[in-house]
Amino acid sequence: MIDVILDLKVVIHFVRDIRDPEHPYSLEQLSVLSEESITVDEKLGRILITFTPTIQHCSMATVIGLCLREKLKNCFPPHFKVDIKVAPGSHADEESVNKQLNDKERVAAAMENPNLRQLVDECLYSSEL
């Protein structure tokens, strides 16, 4: 694997076109994700993405987080640490969503579900078609 430079512009480049699971728009177009919602620590190799679901009871918040995690997993070497969270106060089940998105075993189990995997892939790769 080639060396990857970790900075905000690189991270934004990789995630800006992820499509929302329920809308034909990107997460950036829907203001679910913005440059301000991404923090990069180059020295520690850490990425923190805090996204804002469109509504408090968004049933797709976990799917959005899985899309972000999968995209970054595919773009950066495994030694980079990625944290995905919903913005504080932006989701009715914030604690549960954050727990799901940052537990490796839960994420792996979720991505083994063929229907969920297909939905995530559609969100990640629909802009490339």
C-alpha positions in Angstrom: 0.0 0.0 0.0 1.3 3.5 -0.8 1.8 6.1 1.9 -1.3 8.1 2.5 -1.2 11.7 3.5 -3.7 12.3 6.2 -5.2 15.8 6.2 -8.6 17.4 6.1 -8.7 17.9 2.3 -7.9 14.3 1.6 -10.6 13.0 4.0 -13.2 15.4 2.5 -12.3 14.3 -0.9 -13.1 10.7 0.0 -16.4 11.3 1.8 -18.0 14.3 0.1 -19.9 12.3 -2.5 -21.3 9.5 -0.3 -25.0 9.4 -1.2 -27.7 9.6 1.5 -29.6 6.2 1.8 -33.0 7.9 1.4 -32.3 10.8 -0.9 -30.6 11.2 -4.3 -28.2 13.8 -2.8 -24.8 13.5 -1.2 -24.3 13.8 2.6 -22.6 17.1 1.9 -25.5 18.5 -0.2 -27.9 17.6 2.6 -25.6 19.3 5.2 -25.3 16.0 7.0 -21.6 16.3 6.6 -19.3 19.4 6.2 -15.7 20.3 6.5 -16.4 21.6 10.0 -17.7 18.2 11.1 -14.4 16.5 10.3 -11.3 16.6 12.6 -8.0 15.2 11.5 -5.0 14.7 13.8 -2.1 14.0 11.4 0.4 13.1 14.1 -1.8 10.6 15.8 -3.4 9.3 12.6 -6.9 9.9 13.9 -10.0 11.0 12.0 -13.2 12.1 13.8 -16.3 12.6 11.8 -19.4 14.1 13.5 -22.4 14.0 11.2 -25.8 15.6 11.7 -28.8 13.4 10.6 -31.5 15.3 8.7 -34.1 14.6 11.5 -33.9 13.6 15.2 -35.4 10.2 14.6 -33.5 9.4 11.4 -33.7 5.6 10.9 -30.8 5.7 8.6 -28.3 7.3 11.0 -26.5 4.0 11.5 -26.3 3.3 7.8 -24.9 6.8 7.2 -22.2 6.1 9.8 -21.5 2.7 8.3 -21.0 4.3 4.9 -18.5 6.8 6.3 -16.6 4.1 8.2 -16.5 1.7 5.2 -15.4 4.5 2.8 -12.5 5.5 5.1 -11.6 1.8 5.7 -11.2 1.4 2.0 -9.2 4.6 1.5 -6.8 4.6 4.5 -4.5 1.9 5.9 -5.8 0.1 9.0 -3.4 1.9 11.4 -5.5 5.1 11.1 -8.0 5.4 13.9 -11.5 6.5 12.8 -14.3 7.6 15.1 -17.8 8.3 13.7 -20.4 10.0 15.8 -23.7 11.8 15.4 -23.5 15.5 16.5 -24.5 16.0 20.1 -28.2 16.5 20.4 -28.9 15.7 16.7 -30.4 12.3 17.2 -32.9 10.9 19.6 -30.9 7.7 20.1 -27.5 9.4 20.0 -25.7 7.1 22.5 -26.9 3.9 20.9 -26.0 5.0 17.4 -22.5 6.1 18.5 -22.0 2.8 20.4 -23.0 0.8 17.2 -20.7 2.8 14.9 -17.6 2.6 17.1 -17.8 -1.1 18.1 -15.7 -3.1 15.7 -17.6 -6.3 16.3 -21.0 -4.7 15.8 -19.8 -3.0 12.6 -18.4 -6.3 11.3 -21.7 -8.1 12.1 -23.7 -5.4 10.4 -21.6 -5.5 7.3 -22.1 -9.2 7.0 -25.8 -8.6 6.4 -26.2 -8.8 2.6 -29.0 -6.3 2.4 -27.2 -3.8 4.6 -24.0 -4.4 2.6 -25.8 -3.7 -0.6 -27.3 -0.5 0.7 -24.0 0.8 1.9 -22.3 -0.1 -1.4 -25.1 1.7 -3.3 -24.5 4.9 -1.2 -20.7 4.6 -1.6 -20.5 3.8 -5.3 -23.6 5.3 -6.9 -21.7 8.6 -7.6 -19.0 6.6 -9.5 -21.5 5.0 -12.0 
